[in-house]
Amino acid sequence: MATEVTQAELSLQGDHYVLSADIDYHFSDKAKEALQNGVPLFWDIQVKIQQGRKLLWDKTITQKALRYRIQYHALLNMYRVSDEMVGTDYNFSTFSAALGLMSAIHDFRVMDKADLDSEQSYVCMVKVNFDRAALPLPLRPIAHIDPQWYLSSDWTIWPLKK
């Protein structure tokens, strides 16, 4: 079972559109085992705004990403979640608390209101991608073959309300 975006919303706050989303991460047994053995796991949350066009492909207006790293430190008996984009680390005593931070996205600034044309229609898209290429070298070939490492979500798509 893959990760799932259970709720996502883009709302206008002042002159900026911000994302709020809830994510349900699913870790396979092999991913949990790797994490317990100190292997860092990387997750990218991708956000896109696209303008719908009738004759051509949709045009991407903006594309942003959040990147999280989760790692277990056995000596400290702690889980560390790092926001790779900001460079902030958070420590948790339980796996569920660490996932709680990664699961709730609040007020992530995506774009300015001025970047949109009021006459056009837009769609918002969110996807959570598990970065198998960031695994240690010995695990990479297995991660590309074994379905237990297919942990990414599908795109969640909804119309932008202006």
Residue frames as a rotation matrix with the C-alpha (Angstrom) as fourth column:
MET 1
0.582 0.813 0.000 0.00
0.813 -0.582 0.000 0.00
0.000 0.000 -1.000 0.00
ALA 2
-0.313 -0.716 0.624 1.37
0.732 -0.600 -0.322 3.41
0.605 0.355 0.712 -0.97
THR 3
-0.780 -0.012 -0.625 1.35
0.437 -0.725 -0.532 6.76
-0.447 -0.689 0.571 0.78
GLU 4
-0.109 0.841 0.530 -1.84
0.929 -0.103 0.355 8.77
0.353 0.531 -0.770 0.33
VAL 5
-0.979 -0.011 0.205 -2.72
-0.038 -0.971 -0.234 12.47
0.202 -0.237 0.950 0.40
THR 6
-0.530 0.814 -0.238 -5.96
0.846 0.489 -0.214 12.32
-0.058 -0.315 -0.947 2.39
GLN 7
0.672 0.698 -0.248 -6.78
0.670 -0.716 -0.199 16.04
-0.316 -0.033 -0.948 2.30
ALA 8
-0.561 -0.825 0.068 -5.31
0.787 -0.506 0.354 18.99
-0.258 0.252 0.933 0.43
GLU 9
0.654 0.756 0.019 -6.38
0.742 -0.635 -0.215 22.60
-0.150 0.155 -0.976 0.08
LEU 10
-0.595 -0.738 0.319 -4.88
0.779 -0.627 0.003 25.72
0.198 0.250 0.948 -1.43
SER 11
0.517 0.805 -0.292 -6.21
0.853 -0.511 0.104 28.87
-0.065 -0.303 -0.951 0.20
LEU 12
0.099 -0.396 0.913 -5.57
0.400 -0.824 -0.401 32.57
0.911 0.405 0.076 -0.19
GLN 13
0.480 -0.052 -0.876 -3.92
0.842 -0.254 0.476 34.24
-0.247 -0.966 -0.078 2.80
GLY 14
0.100 -0.380 -0.920 -3.32
-0.018 -0.925 0.380 37.89
-0.995 -0.022 -0.099 2.09
ASP 15
0.432 -0.028 -0.901 -1.66
-0.852 -0.342 -0.397 38.03
-0.297 0.939 -0.172 -1.33
HIS 16
-0.614 -0.746 -0.258 -0.33
-0.784 0.613 0.095 34.45
0.088 0.260 -0.962 -1.25
TYR 17
0.577 0.682 -0.449 -1.75
-0.611 0.725 0.317 30.99
0.542 0.091 0.835 -1.88
VAL 18
-0.436 -0.689 0.578 -0.75
-0.900 0.340 -0.273 28.51
-0.008 -0.640 -0.769 0.83
LEU 19
-0.099 0.314 -0.944 -1.08
-0.335 0.883 0.329 24.74
0.937 0.349 0.018 0.97
SER 20
-0.241 0.075 0.968 -2.54
-0.920 0.301 -0.252 22.76
-0.310 -0.951 -0.004 3.84
ALA 21
0.143 0.241 -0.960 -2.50
-0.646 0.758 0.094 18.99
0.750 0.606 0.264 3.48
ASP 22
0.301 -0.041 0.953 -2.81
-0.782 0.562 0.271 15.77
-0.546 -0.826 0.137 5.46
ILE 23
0.011 -0.436 -0.900 -0.70
-0.806 0.528 -0.266 12.82
0.592 0.728 -0.346 4.38
ASP 24
0.751 0.224 0.621 -1.05
-0.542 0.746 0.387 9.19
-0.377 -0.627 0.681 5.41
TYR 25
-0.123 -0.893 -0.432 2.38
-0.971 0.199 -0.134 7.57
0.206 0.403 -0.892 5.12
HIS 26
0.932 0.322 0.168 2.52
-0.344 0.930 0.130 3.81
-0.115 -0.179 0.977 4.67
PHE 27
-0.094 -0.996 0.009 5.81
-0.993 0.094 0.072 2.13
-0.073 -0.002 -0.997 5.51
SER 28
0.582 0.195 -0.789 6.32
-0.379 0.924 -0.052 -1.41
0.719 0.329 0.612 4.29
ASP 29
0.971 -0.237 -0.021 7.97
0.149 0.538 0.830 -3.96
-0.186 -0.809 0.558 6.57
LYS 30
0.290 -0.918 0.269 11.25
0.942 0.225 -0.248 -3.58
0.167 0.325 0.931 4.67
ALA 31
0.093 -0.211 0.973 11.16
0.157 -0.962 -0.224 0.22
0.983 0.173 -0.056 4.93
LYS 32
0.840 0.250 0.482 10.50
-0.421 -0.259 0.869 0.00
0.342 -0.933 -0.112 8.69
GLU 33
0.809 -0.585 -0.056 13.34
0.545 0.710 0.446 -2.49
-0.221 -0.392 0.893 9.08
ALA 34
0.065 -0.797 0.601 15.74
0.798 -0.320 -0.511 -0.25
0.599 0.513 0.615 7.15
LEU 35
0.345 0.143 0.928 14.69
-0.243 -0.941 0.235 2.75
0.906 -0.306 -0.291 9.25
GLN 36
0.980 0.067 0.188 15.23
-0.199 0.243 0.949 0.81
0.018 -0.968 0.251 12.50
ASN 37
0.528 -0.843 0.102 18.72
0.818 0.537 0.208 -0.06
-0.231 -0.026 0.973 11.27
GLY 38
0.023 -0.536 -0.844 19.62
0.364 -0.782 0.506 3.61
-0.931 -0.319 0.177 10.85
VAL 39
-0.606 -0.202 0.769 18.94
0.793 -0.087 0.603 4.04
-0.055 0.976 0.213 7.12
PRO 40
-0.601 0.418 -0.681 17.62
-0.120 -0.890 -0.439 7.56
-0.790 -0.182 0.586 6.40
LEU 41
-0.283 0.613 0.738 14.47
0.928 0.369 0.049 7.69
-0.243 0.698 -0.673 4.27
PHE 42
-0.883 -0.123 -0.454 13.71
0.020 -0.974 0.225 10.72
-0.470 0.190 0.862 2.09
TRP 43
-0.058 0.939 0.340 10.27
0.923 0.180 -0.340 12.00
-0.380 0.294 -0.877 1.08
ASP 44
-0.984 -0.176 -0.033 9.49
0.144 -0.884 0.445 14.80
-0.107 0.433 0.895 -1.38
ILE 45
0.005 0.995 -0.096 6.13
0.687 -0.073 -0.723 16.56
-0.726 -0.063 -0.684 -1.32
GLN 46
-0.889 -0.328 0.320 5.62
0.447 -0.471 0.760 18.09
-0.099 0.819 0.565 -4.75
VAL 47
0.069 0.893 -0.444 3.10
0.460 -0.423 -0.780 20.87
-0.885 -0.151 -0.440 -5.39
LYS 48
-0.867 -0.283 0.411 2.12
0.488 -0.308 0.817 22.13
-0.105 0.908 0.405 -8.86
ILE 49
0.060 0.868 -0.493 -0.31
0.022 -0.495 -0.868 24.71
-0.998 0.042 -0.049 -10.14
GLN 50
-0.794 -0.295 0.532 -1.28
0.492 0.203 0.847 24.24
-0.358 0.934 -0.016 -13.78
GLN 51
-0.354 0.651 -0.672 -3.31
-0.615 -0.703 -0.358 26.36
-0.705 0.287 0.649 -16.15
GLY 52
-0.052 0.432 0.900 -5.78
0.466 0.808 -0.361 24.35
-0.883 0.401 -0.244 -18.20
ARG 53
-0.474 -0.092 -0.876 -5.57
-0.662 -0.619 0.423 24.91
-0.581 0.780 0.233 -21.97
LYS 54
0.516 0.831 0.206 -7.85
-0.437 0.462 -0.771 23.52
-0.737 0.308 0.602 -24.65
LEU 55
0.910 -0.108 -0.400 -5.50
-0.367 0.241 -0.899 23.05
0.194 0.965 0.179 -27.58
LEU 56
-0.007 -0.985 -0.175 -2.14
-0.464 0.158 -0.871 22.50
0.886 0.076 -0.458 -25.89
TRP 57
-0.110 -0.133 -0.985 -0.86
0.710 0.683 -0.171 20.65
0.695 -0.718 0.020 -22.87
ASP 58
0.883 0.422 -0.204 -1.56
0.427 -0.543 0.723 22.26
0.194 -0.726 -0.660 -19.53
LYS 59
0.161 -0.823 0.544 0.95
0.023 -0.548 -0.836 24.94
0.987 0.147 -0.070 -18.59
THR 60
0.217 -0.183 -0.959 2.76
0.947 0.278 0.162 24.65
0.237 -0.943 0.234 -15.25
ILE 61
0.700 0.118 0.704 2.53
0.039 -0.991 0.128 28.02
0.713 -0.062 -0.698 -13.50
THR 62
0.104 -0.692 0.714 4.53
-0.948 -0.287 -0.140 27.08
0.302 -0.662 -0.686 -10.42
GLN 63
0.591 -0.032 -0.806 6.16
0.119 0.992 0.048 24.02
0.798 -0.124 0.590 -8.94
LYS 64
0.095 -0.509 0.855 7.38
-0.911 -0.391 -0.132 23.79
0.402 -0.766 -0.501 -5.33
ALA 65
0.293 -0.032 -0.956 8.64
0.126 0.992 0.006 21.00
0.948 -0.122 0.295 -3.11
LEU 66
0.501 -0.212 0.839 9.16
-0.866 -0.131 0.483 20.09
0.007 -0.968 -0.249 0.52
ARG 67
0.171 -0.491 -0.854 11.74
-0.213 0.828 -0.519 17.45
0.962 0.271 0.037 1.39
TYR 68
0.613 0.068 0.788 11.78
-0.790 0.051 0.610 15.46
0.001 -0.996 0.085 4.62
ARG 69
-0.250 -0.657 -0.711 14.36
-0.326 0.749 -0.577 13.00
0.912 0.087 -0.401 5.91
ILE 70
0.705 0.412 0.578 13.43
-0.692 0.220 0.687 10.61
0.156 -0.884 0.440 8.70
GLN 71
-0.076 -0.801 -0.594 16.09
-0.243 0.592 -0.768 8.61
0.967 0.086 -0.240 10.50
TYR 72
0.941 0.329 -0.080 16.29
-0.036 0.333 0.942 6.51
0.337 -0.884 0.325 13.64
HIS 73
-0.054 -0.963 0.265 19.26
-0.619 -0.176 -0.765 6.97
0.783 -0.206 -0.587 16.00
ALA 74
0.430 0.262 -0.864 19.63
0.256 0.882 0.395 3.79
0.866 -0.391 0.312 18.05
LEU 75
-0.541 -0.722 -0.433 22.12
0.638 -0.016 -0.770 5.22
0.549 -0.692 0.469 20.58
LEU 76
-0.938 0.235 0.255 19.73
-0.324 -0.855 -0.405 8.03
0.123 -0.462 0.878 21.45
ASN 77
-0.633 0.766 0.111 16.58
0.726 0.638 -0.257 5.93
-0.268 -0.082 -0.960 20.92
MET 78
-0.110 0.526 -0.843 15.21
-0.045 -0.850 -0.524 8.91
-0.993 -0.020 0.117 18.97
TYR 79
0.180 0.222 0.958 13.69
0.963 0.160 -0.218 9.58
-0.202 0.962 -0.185 15.56
ARG 80
-0.424 -0.348 -0.836 14.96
0.159 -0.938 0.309 12.65
-0.892 -0.002 0.453 13.76
VAL 81
0.442 0.561 0.700 12.93
0.864 -0.057 -0.500 14.40
-0.241 0.826 -0.510 11.08
SER 82
-0.528 -0.669 -0.523 14.80
0.391 -0.738 0.550 16.97
-0.754 0.087 0.651 9.02
ASP 83
0.781 0.621 -0.068 13.15
0.287 -0.453 -0.844 19.60
-0.555 0.639 -0.532 6.86
GLU 84
0.004 -0.880 0.474 15.75
0.891 0.218 0.398 19.54
-0.454 0.421 0.785 4.10
MET 85
0.252 0.141 0.957 14.54
0.753 -0.650 -0.102 22.78
0.608 0.746 -0.270 2.49
VAL 86
0.829 0.125 0.545 14.82
-0.191 -0.853 0.486 24.89
0.526 -0.507 -0.683 5.65
GLY 87
-0.194 -0.954 -0.228 17.56
-0.093 0.249 -0.964 22.91
0.976 -0.166 -0.137 7.40
THR 88
-0.097 0.267 0.959 15.61
-0.967 -0.253 -0.028 22.35
0.236 -0.930 0.282 10.61
ASP 89
-0.618 -0.141 -0.773 15.84
-0.026 0.987 -0.159 19.12
0.785 -0.078 -0.614 12.65
TYR 90
0.154 0.708 0.689 13.19
-0.927 -0.139 0.350 17.79
0.343 -0.693 0.635 15.03
ASN 91
-0.839 -0.463 -0.286 13.69
-0.308 0.837 -0.452 14.92
0.449 -0.291 -0.845 17.50
PHE 92
0.235 0.955 0.179 10.95
-0.869 0.124 0.480 12.55
0.436 -0.269 0.859 18.63
SER 93
-0.508 -0.401 0.762 10.85
-0.766 0.616 -0.186 9.65
-0.395 -0.678 -0.620 21.05
THR 94
-0.067 0.543 0.837 8.27
0.134 0.836 -0.532 7.70
-0.989 0.077 -0.128 19.01
PHE 95
-0.834 -0.194 0.516 7.83
0.490 0.168 0.855 6.82
-0.253 0.966 -0.045 15.36
SER 96
0.058 0.950 0.306 4.20
0.991 -0.091 0.094 8.00
0.117 0.298 -0.947 15.35
ALA 97
0.527 0.070 -0.847 5.20
0.386 -0.907 0.165 11.44
-0.757 -0.414 -0.506 16.70
ALA 98
-0.564 -0.792 -0.234 7.83
0.052 -0.317 0.947 11.77
-0.824 0.522 0.220 13.96
LEU 99
-0.678 0.385 0.626 5.25
0.733 0.281 0.620 10.84
0.063 0.879 -0.473 11.32
GLY 100
0.324 0.844 -0.428 2.86
0.868 -0.445 -0.221 13.36
-0.377 -0.299 -0.876 12.84
LEU 101
-0.019 -0.416 -0.909 5.19
-0.018 -0.909 0.416 16.20
-1.000 0.024 0.010 11.88
MET 102
-0.910 -0.415 -0.009 5.61
-0.040 0.068 0.997 14.92
-0.413 0.907 -0.078 8.32
SER 103
-0.572 0.745 0.343 1.88
0.816 0.561 0.142 14.19
-0.087 0.361 -0.929 7.93
ALA 104
0.508 0.796 -0.330 0.50
0.773 -0.590 -0.234 17.67
-0.381 -0.136 -0.915 8.50
ILE 105
-0.606 -0.620 0.499 1.47
0.779 -0.591 0.211 20.45
0.164 0.516 0.841 6.09
HIS 106
0.436 0.745 -0.504 0.29
0.817 -0.563 -0.126 23.88
-0.378 -0.357 -0.854 7.21
ASP 107
0.865 0.067 -0.498 0.59
-0.007 -0.989 -0.146 27.23
-0.503 0.130 -0.855 5.46
PHE 108
-0.178 -0.897 0.405 3.24
0.608 0.224 0.762 26.20
-0.774 0.382 0.505 2.93
ARG 109
0.230 0.238 -0.944 3.54
-0.367 -0.877 -0.310 29.22
-0.901 0.417 -0.115 0.62
VAL 110
0.138 -0.073 0.988 3.07
0.701 0.712 -0.045 28.12
-0.700 0.699 0.150 -2.98
MET 111
-0.472 -0.272 0.839 2.59
0.839 -0.431 0.332 31.27
0.271 0.861 0.431 -5.06
ASP 112
-0.850 0.172 -0.498 1.49
0.043 -0.919 -0.391 34.89
-0.525 -0.354 0.774 -5.18
LYS 113
0.134 0.985 0.110 -2.06
0.462 0.036 -0.886 35.86
-0.877 0.170 -0.450 -6.14
ALA 114
0.302 -0.061 -0.951 -0.64
-0.569 -0.812 -0.129 38.25
-0.765 0.581 -0.280 -8.75
ASP 115
-0.741 -0.671 -0.007 0.76
-0.435 0.473 0.766 35.27
-0.511 0.571 -0.642 -10.72
LEU 116
-0.541 0.627 0.561 -2.75
0.661 0.729 -0.177 34.14
-0.520 0.275 -0.809 -11.71
ASP 117
-0.933 0.359 0.009 -5.01
-0.239 -0.639 0.732 35.48
0.268 0.681 0.682 -14.44
SER 118
-0.594 0.752 0.285 -8.59
-0.398 0.033 -0.917 35.85
-0.699 -0.658 0.280 -13.18
GLU 119
0.198 0.683 -0.703 -9.91
-0.962 -0.003 -0.274 34.79
-0.189 0.730 0.657 -16.60
GLN 120
-0.285 -0.424 -0.860 -8.13
-0.624 0.762 -0.170 31.41
0.727 0.489 -0.482 -16.62
SER 121
0.849 0.489 0.199 -8.86
-0.485 0.574 0.660 28.13
0.209 -0.657 0.725 -14.83
TYR 122
-0.221 -0.975 0.038 -6.21
-0.818 0.164 -0.552 26.36
0.532 -0.153 -0.833 -12.77
VAL 123
0.797 0.357 -0.486 -5.74
-0.040 0.836 0.548 23.01
0.602 -0.417 0.681 -11.09
CYS 124
0.206 -0.692 0.692 -3.70
-0.978 -0.159 0.132 22.22
0.019 -0.704 -0.710 -7.99
MET 125
0.653 -0.083 -0.753 -1.69
-0.136 0.965 -0.224 19.01
0.745 0.249 0.618 -7.76
VAL 126
0.222 -0.594 0.773 0.08
-0.972 -0.071 0.224 17.36
-0.078 -0.801 -0.593 -4.81
LYS 127
0.722 -0.094 -0.685 2.16
-0.112 0.962 -0.250 14.19
0.682 0.257 0.684 -4.78
VAL 128
0.559 -0.592 0.581 4.32
-0.705 0.029 0.708 12.53
-0.436 -0.806 -0.401 -2.14
ASN 129
0.697 -0.410 -0.588 7.37
-0.343 0.529 -0.776 10.85
0.630 0.742 0.228 -3.64
PHE 130
0.811 -0.509 0.289 9.58
-0.048 0.435 0.899 8.37
-0.583 -0.743 0.328 -1.79
ASP 131
0.555 -0.683 -0.475 13.14
-0.824 -0.372 -0.427 8.95
0.115 0.629 -0.769 -3.03
ARG 132
0.954 -0.193 0.230 14.54
0.151 0.971 0.185 5.46
-0.259 -0.142 0.955 -3.67
ALA 133
0.564 -0.782 0.266 17.63
0.346 -0.069 -0.936 6.99
0.750 0.620 0.232 -5.31
ALA 134
0.231 -0.459 0.858 18.63
-0.723 -0.671 -0.164 8.46
0.651 -0.582 -0.487 -1.92
LEU 135
0.973 0.091 0.212 18.89
-0.209 0.738 0.642 5.03
-0.098 -0.669 0.737 -0.33
PRO 136
0.104 -0.979 0.177 22.36
-0.598 0.081 0.797 3.64
-0.795 -0.189 -0.577 0.37
LEU 137
-0.256 -0.312 -0.915 23.93
-0.967 0.091 0.239 2.09
0.009 0.946 -0.325 -2.72
PRO 138
-0.986 -0.164 0.037 23.45
-0.164 0.986 0.009 -1.58
-0.038 0.003 -0.999 -1.69
LEU 139
-0.439 0.891 0.113 19.68
0.295 0.262 -0.919 -1.06
-0.849 -0.370 -0.378 -1.27
ARG 140
-0.326 0.333 -0.885 19.01
-0.662 -0.748 -0.038 0.84
-0.674 0.574 0.465 -4.52
PRO 141
-0.803 0.056 -0.593 18.78
-0.497 0.484 0.720 -2.09
0.328 0.873 -0.361 -6.97
ILE 142
-0.808 0.523 -0.272 16.46
0.588 0.746 -0.312 -3.97
0.040 -0.412 -0.910 -4.62
ALA 143
-0.463 0.630 -0.623 14.32
0.180 -0.621 -0.763 -0.85
-0.868 -0.466 0.174 -4.05
HIS 144
-0.474 0.265 -0.840 13.68
-0.810 -0.506 0.297 -0.50
-0.347 0.820 0.455 -7.78
ILE 145
-0.722 0.175 -0.669 12.55
-0.293 0.799 0.525 -4.12
0.627 0.575 -0.526 -8.12
ASP 146
-0.768 0.365 -0.526 10.80
0.625 0.609 -0.489 -4.95
0.142 -0.704 -0.696 -4.84
PRO 147
-0.083 0.839 0.538 7.21
0.372 -0.475 0.797 -3.60
0.924 0.267 -0.273 -4.60
GLN 148
0.433 0.222 -0.874 7.70
0.899 -0.031 0.438 -3.09
0.069 -0.975 -0.213 -0.83
TRP 149
-0.496 -0.680 -0.540 9.77
0.662 -0.699 0.270 -0.03
-0.561 -0.224 0.797 -1.74
TYR 150
-0.616 0.388 0.686 7.06
0.464 -0.525 0.714 1.55
0.636 0.758 0.143 -3.95
LEU 151
-0.379 0.363 -0.851 5.90
0.893 -0.100 -0.440 3.99
-0.244 -0.926 -0.287 -1.29
SER 152
-0.993 -0.046 -0.113 5.01
0.013 -0.960 0.280 7.09
-0.121 0.277 0.953 -3.35
SER 153
-0.177 0.981 -0.076 1.50
0.204 -0.039 -0.978 8.46
-0.963 -0.189 -0.194 -3.68
ASP 154
-0.138 0.266 0.954 -0.47
0.987 -0.046 0.156 9.25
0.085 0.963 -0.256 -6.82
TRP 155
-0.925 -0.091 0.368 -1.19
0.120 -0.991 0.057 12.83
0.359 0.097 0.928 -7.79
THR 156
-0.171 0.884 -0.434 -4.08
0.864 -0.077 -0.497 14.43
-0.473 -0.460 -0.751 -5.89
ILE 157
-0.899 -0.117 0.423 -5.71
0.376 -0.700 0.607 16.96
0.225 0.704 0.673 -8.22
TRP 158
0.037 0.932 -0.361 -8.43
0.909 -0.182 -0.374 19.55
-0.414 -0.315 -0.854 -7.56
PRO 159
0.221 0.099 0.970 -9.56
0.704 -0.705 -0.088 22.85
0.675 0.702 -0.226 -9.14
LEU 160
-0.778 -0.528 -0.340 -8.15
0.625 -0.594 -0.507 26.06
0.066 -0.607 0.792 -7.69
LYS 161
0.442 0.896 -0.043 -10.79
0.885 -0.428 0.182 28.31
0.144 -0.119 -0.982 -6.13
LYS 162
-0.529 -0.671 0.520 -9.82
0.619 -0.724 -0.304 31.94
0.580 0.161 0.798 -6.67
